[in-house]
Amino acid sequence: MKPWTRNQMAERLAQDINDGWFVNLGIGIPTLVANYVGDDKEVIFHAENGVIGIGPTPQENEIEPWLINAGKQYITLKQGGSYVHHADSFAMIRGGHLDLCVLGAYDVSSSGDIANWALSETDTAPAVGGAMDLAVGAKRLWVLMEHTTKDGKPRLMSKCSYPLTASDAVSRVYTNLAVLDITATGFQVVDMAPGVSREYLQERTEAKLSF
């Protein structure tokens, strides 16, 4: 069995992005996706802090210290890229102009609920950021995350165990073990990492899977 690495997860997701899409990448693993969209597609990557046209992660000798994404990570700007006011960036999100948003998550439910901003009702996270706006404003929401926590607890749930970011918002989940669509009947397995069996996948998933 060979679970996908984080880079392979990002590459697998990038394969499913359509030519011409306008895409926001959330903090964490999702930022890797920009490295794997080839020149055969025109995909415009957006960051909610006001960057349009993000390119691949810069090499150390290419870092521009003033050019960062919403997660304060260094980024590059593709030819034709631009900067806009924060308010204009959120107008794009809230106006339904994003074809896709890719977020990380603590867990996702079989009905498409996502929890990705707080670990409890009293969590002292500094802010939700743009996650709630993105989850409901984008035309489609995909989640990119590890299939289980570091101690082996499942993240694909019948019901989210953490405070919700948005309900009924996620349409697809990419993990290190599988790609799953969220349908009217729950999680539908689309693809699995090499050597992963149905039994192994179900054992690591709290919600019931369809194959």
JOGIUR-V648717 format. One line per field, one symbol per residue. phi: phi as a letter, one per 20 degrees, with the letter a starting at -180 (. if undefined). psi: psi as a letter, one per 40 degrees, with the letter a starting at -180 (. if undefined). Layout:
phi->???
psi->???
This chain:
phi->.cgffffffffffgfefegnfdcddffnggffgffcefffcdcdecdffodcofdfgffgedfdfedcefemefcdcfgnfbdcfgffffffffemeefbcdcebfbcefdnfccbcbeafdgdgfafmegffffdeffbcddcbffcffenffdedfbfedgfebdldedbcdcfdadceddfdofdfdbcfgnfegfffffdcfffddd
psi->hgiiiddddddddddehiheihhhhiibdddddeeehieeihhhhhheefhhfhaihiideehheehiadefihiihiheiiiiidddddddddefehdihhiiidihieeeihheeieieeifhdieaedddddedidihihhiidiideeiiehidhieihidiifdhdihhaedihhihadeahhhdiiihehiddddddehdihii.
